[in-house]
């Protein structure tokens, strides 16, 4: 399995990453071949998912280590030397490994605003790989906030600025920092299915 992040793409993606607002991110459509995408979509149905509910999230999630062979192959492709080199070049961050889980948000599911950097040391670049067919999910947009931080690095002002639609076979990479506040808007119909995690 191969992710569509070739050396030819890197200069344009690096420029897009640096220019993106409200914080660095890139959107890559056509991340997998049709054959690989079909295999990964089928693998989602074979992967156990448990309800995950807390003060900020309502979804179903896999275990931290996926077991389905197609999902494991996708995780391996994300952690391959070529993909890691591309992510390092695009983001300017010295990533060396990847962690990934499978997520499913059904109607009413959401993930409230948060920054991944505050949750676990070592996360440098977040990613979300969207698997739902384009007509199978309403809502569930990834929303990015423009933030103002105080002298201690705490967010004091946050305004929603950019929404990225959940589109099948789309890969989104975004910066992990104290100010990279984001959320998953409530799913209103269908199911939002993704593979998501972090480069470390």
C-alpha positions as CSV (number, residue, x, y, z in Angstrom):
1,X,0.0,0.0,0.0
2,X,1.3,3.4,-0.9
3,X,0.2,6.9,0.2
4,X,0.1,9.6,-2.5
5,X,2.9,11.7,-1.1
6,X,5.7,11.6,-3.7
7,X,8.8,13.8,-3.8
8,X,7.2,15.6,-6.7
9,X,4.4,16.8,-4.5
10,X,6.5,18.0,-1.6
11,X,7.5,21.6,-2.8
12,X,3.9,22.6,-3.5
13,X,2.6,20.9,-0.3
14,X,5.4,22.6,1.7
15,X,4.3,26.0,0.3
16,X,0.7,25.3,1.0
17,X,1.5,24.2,4.6
18,X,3.4,27.5,5.3
19,X,0.7,29.6,3.7
20,X,-2.3,27.9,5.4
21,X,-4.5,29.7,7.9
22,X,-5.2,29.8,10.7
23,X,-2.3,27.4,11.3
24,X,-0.2,25.2,9.1
25,X,-2.1,22.4,7.4
26,X,-2.5,20.7,4.0
27,X,-5.3,18.8,2.3
28,X,-4.4,16.0,-0.1
29,X,-7.1,14.4,-2.2
30,X,-6.6,11.0,-3.8
31,X,-4.4,9.6,-1.0
32,X,-4.9,5.9,-2.1
33,X,-5.5,4.0,-5.3
34,X,-9.0,2.8,-5.8
35,X,-8.0,-0.8,-5.0
36,X,-6.3,0.2,-1.7
37,X,-9.1,2.5,-0.7
38,X,-11.6,-0.3,-1.2
39,X,-9.5,-2.7,0.9
40,X,-9.2,-0.1,3.8
41,X,-12.9,0.7,3.7
42,X,-13.7,-3.1,3.9
43,X,-11.2,-3.4,6.8
44,X,-13.1,-0.8,8.9
45,X,-16.0,-3.3,9.1
46,X,-13.7,-6.0,10.5
47,X,-12.0,-3.8,13.1
48,X,-13.6,-3.8,16.6
49,X,-14.7,-0.4,17.8
50,X,-15.8,0.6,21.3
51,X,-17.9,3.6,22.3
52,X,-15.7,6.5,23.5
53,X,-17.5,9.2,25.5
54,X,-16.0,11.9,27.6
55,X,-16.5,15.6,28.3
56,X,-15.2,16.4,24.8
57,X,-15.9,13.4,22.5
58,X,-18.7,11.1,21.5
59,X,-17.6,8.5,18.9
60,X,-16.6,4.9,18.4
61,X,-12.9,4.1,18.3
62,X,-10.6,1.1,17.7
63,X,-7.9,0.0,20.0
64,X,-4.6,1.9,19.8
65,X,-3.2,-0.9,17.6
66,X,-5.4,-1.8,14.7
67,X,-5.6,-5.5,13.9
68,X,-7.3,-5.7,10.4
69,X,-4.6,-6.4,7.8
70,X,-5.7,-3.6,5.5
71,X,-5.7,-1.0,8.3
72,X,-2.3,-2.3,9.5
73,X,-1.0,-1.9,6.0
74,X,-2.3,1.7,5.9
75,X,-0.5,2.4,9.2
76,X,2.7,0.9,7.9
77,X,2.4,3.0,4.7
78,X,2.0,6.1,6.9
79,X,5.1,5.2,8.8
80,X,7.2,4.2,5.8
81,X,10.5,6.0,5.2
82,X,9.1,7.7,2.1
83,X,6.0,9.1,3.9
84,X,8.0,10.1,6.9
85,X,10.5,12.0,4.7
86,X,7.7,13.8,2.9
87,X,6.0,14.8,6.2
88,X,9.3,16.0,7.6
89,X,9.9,18.1,4.4
90,X,6.4,19.5,4.4
91,X,6.2,20.4,8.1
92,X,9.8,21.0,8.9
93,X,9.4,18.8,12.0
94,X,11.7,15.8,12.7
95,X,9.0,13.1,12.8
96,X,10.2,9.5,13.0
97,X,7.1,7.4,13.9
98,X,3.3,7.3,13.6
99,X,0.4,6.2,15.8
100,X,-3.1,5.6,14.4
101,X,-6.6,4.5,15.3
102,X,-9.9,4.0,13.5
103,X,-12.8,6.3,14.4
104,X,-16.5,6.3,13.5
105,X,-18.8,9.2,14.3
106,X,-22.5,8.5,13.9
107,X,-25.3,11.2,14.0
108,X,-24.9,13.2,17.2
109,X,-21.2,12.4,17.4
110,X,-18.6,15.2,17.8
111,X,-15.2,16.1,19.2
112,X,-15.1,19.5,20.9
113,X,-12.3,22.1,20.5
114,X,-9.0,20.9,21.8
115,X,-5.3,21.0,21.0
116,X,-3.5,17.7,20.6
117,X,-0.3,19.1,21.9
118,X,-1.7,19.3,25.5
119,X,-2.7,15.6,25.5
120,X,0.6,13.8,25.0
121,X,4.2,14.9,24.7
122,X,5.8,14.1,21.4
123,X,3.0,14.6,18.9
124,X,4.2,16.9,16.2
125,X,1.9,16.6,13.1
126,X,-1.7,15.3,13.3
127,X,-3.4,13.5,10.4
128,X,-6.9,12.4,9.4
129,X,-7.6,10.0,6.5
130,X,-11.2,10.2,5.4
131,X,-12.9,7.0,4.2
132,X,-16.7,7.7,4.0
133,X,-18.2,8.0,0.6
134,X,-19.0,11.6,-0.2
135,X,-22.7,11.1,0.1
136,X,-22.5,9.0,3.3
137,X,-21.8,11.7,5.8
138,X,-23.3,15.1,6.6
139,X,-21.6,17.3,9.0
140,X,-18.4,16.1,10.7
141,X,-16.2,18.9,9.2
142,X,-12.8,19.4,10.7
143,X,-12.9,23.0,12.0
144,X,-9.7,25.0,12.7
145,X,-9.6,28.0,15.0
146,X,-7.6,31.2,15.0
147,X,-6.2,31.7,18.5
148,X,-4.6,34.3,20.5
149,X,-2.2,33.1,23.3
150,X,-1.1,34.9,26.4
151,X,2.5,35.1,27.6
152,X,2.3,31.7,29.3
153,X,1.0,30.0,26.1
154,X,-2.6,29.6,27.1
155,X,-5.4,30.3,24.6
156,X,-7.3,33.5,25.6
157,X,-9.2,34.1,22.3
158,X,-10.4,31.5,19.8
159,X,-12.4,32.2,16.6
160,X,-13.5,29.5,14.1
161,X,-12.0,30.2,10.8
162,X,-11.6,27.2,8.4
163,X,-13.8,24.1,7.8
164,X,-12.4,21.1,5.9
165,X,-15.1,18.8,4.6
166,X,-15.0,15.1,5.2
167,X,-14.5,13.8,1.7
168,X,-13.7,10.2,0.8
169,X,-10.0,9.5,0.0
170,X,-8.8,12.8,1.5
171,X,-5.8,13.1,3.8
172,X,-5.4,16.1,6.0
173,X,-2.2,17.0,7.8
174,X,-2.0,19.7,10.4
175,X,0.4,21.2,12.9
176,X,0.3,20.2,16.6
177,X,1.0,23.2,18.9
178,X,-0.4,25.1,21.8
179,X,-2.4,27.2,19.4
180,X,-3.7,24.5,17.0
181,X,-7.2,24.4,18.3
182,X,-9.6,22.3,16.3
183,X,-12.8,20.3,16.5
184,X,-14.9,17.8,14.7
185,X,-18.3,19.3,14.1
186,X,-21.4,17.3,15.0
187,X,-22.3,14.6,12.4
188,X,-25.9,15.1,11.4
189,X,-26.5,12.1,9.1
190,X,-24.6,9.0,8.0
191,X,-21.3,8.1,9.4
192,X,-17.9,9.9,9.5
193,X,-15.3,7.2,9.2
194,X,-11.6,7.9,9.4
195,X,-8.1,6.7,10.3
196,X,-6.4,9.4,12.4
197,X,-3.4,9.9,14.6
198,X,-0.1,11.6,14.9
199,X,3.4,11.7,13.6
200,X,5.8,11.9,16.4
